[in-house]
Amino acid sequence: LERFKKLLPHSIPHSAKDCVIVFEIKRMACPHELITLLDSLHHKRLMLVAVTGLHKSKIFLRRLEAQILPFLPADTEYLGLHLFPGRMDIGDLHFMLSLAEKTGQAEKHSLLCRAYADSLTSPAPGDVLQLENMIQSVFSAQ
């Protein structure tokens, strides 16, 4: 995340048409820095990649996308949000467990603990290559 915080809107050349932004998820929320950056990306083709321990959750993908889409400029061609396997911080696990408890969803504890355990070996060998191939296929299909 520290590397992402150093990325300022002027870091992306105005002449660049295709952009891939990779960002890390903490506390199940989109980073404020990403929202600020998105607002400056006019006339671009944009693909987003979120690094998260919840990379297998389609529900989480939809929720995250709902946080992001309102901030995309109308003239940006949005090519989608993709989840990439990352390590889940123990603080994030505790946050999600307490949130599940507070919202009456204690049955999600085992799923969250399994996601945390799985995230400890992320990214797996081949994940980066798979991401590179996915980026190439998304942009070549356009």
Buried (B, 14 or more C-beta within 10 A) or exposed (E): EEEBEEBEEEEBEEEEEBBBBBBBBBEBEBBEBBBEBBEBBEEBBBBBBBBBBBBBBEEBBEBBBEBBEEBBBEEBEBBEBBBBBBBBBEEBBEBBBEBBEEEEEEEBEEBBEEBBEBBEEBBEEEBEEEBEEBBEEBBEEE
